Amino acid sequence: MKQVIITKQDFNRIHRSITDAKARNTIKKEEAENLLAELKAAKIVDPAEVEKDVVTMNSIVKIHFQNNKTTMQFQLVYPSEANIKEKKISIFSSVAAALIGYRVGDEIDWLIPSGMTKIVIDEIVYQPEAAGDFDL
């Protein structure tokens, strides 16, 4: 498995979001543990140093599923900002958690009800750090 890259700011905010959600019982224990394990294994970088092809929080990404070529575009957001109609997907969702820290072109194994598939990151339409938006 490739090492994911997380900005210091994203690491701290995601960690805080998980802690808050655990206290309110709004995240399943297994999901929290999986996301925390991903964070602990990540390479932590300064927001100004993250490369523009890395999926960070508030990034808008285009992906496709290798098994059926379905494409999607959405924004990774914190749980309080999630809105499916606006294509804003919570970091607590399995697809967002699977993508954070990976790069354009990466293939990520993802378990869906019908079995294992691969998600391919096609493009980062918007990355806050690349745009100089460090306060999102």
C-alpha positions, 0 to 999 in steps of 0.5 A: 500500500502506498503511503498517503500524504496528509497536511498537518492542518488536515491531520489535526482537523480530521483527528478532532472530527473523529474524536468529536464524532466518537463522543457523540456516537455519530461514527461507527467504531470500525470506521473511526479506527480505520480512518485513524490508522490511515492517519497514523500511517500517513506522511504529514507535510506542511500545507504549503509543501503538499504537491498539487496532485494529492487529494486533500480536504476540500479538494474536488476530485474526479474518479472512476471505478475500474469495474464499470467505468462509472465516473464521479466528481465530488468534494471531500469535506468535513462531516458538518459540511456534507451535502450529497445534492451539492456533491460534498462527501464527508471524510467519514464516508468510505469513498472519501476516506479511501481517497484522502492523501492519494495522488492523481493516477493512483488506484485504490482497492475499495470494497463494495457490496458486490466485492472488491473494485478499484477506484482510479483518481483521474483529476483534481479539479480543485485543491485548496493548497494549490490555489493558496486557500490555506484557511478552508 
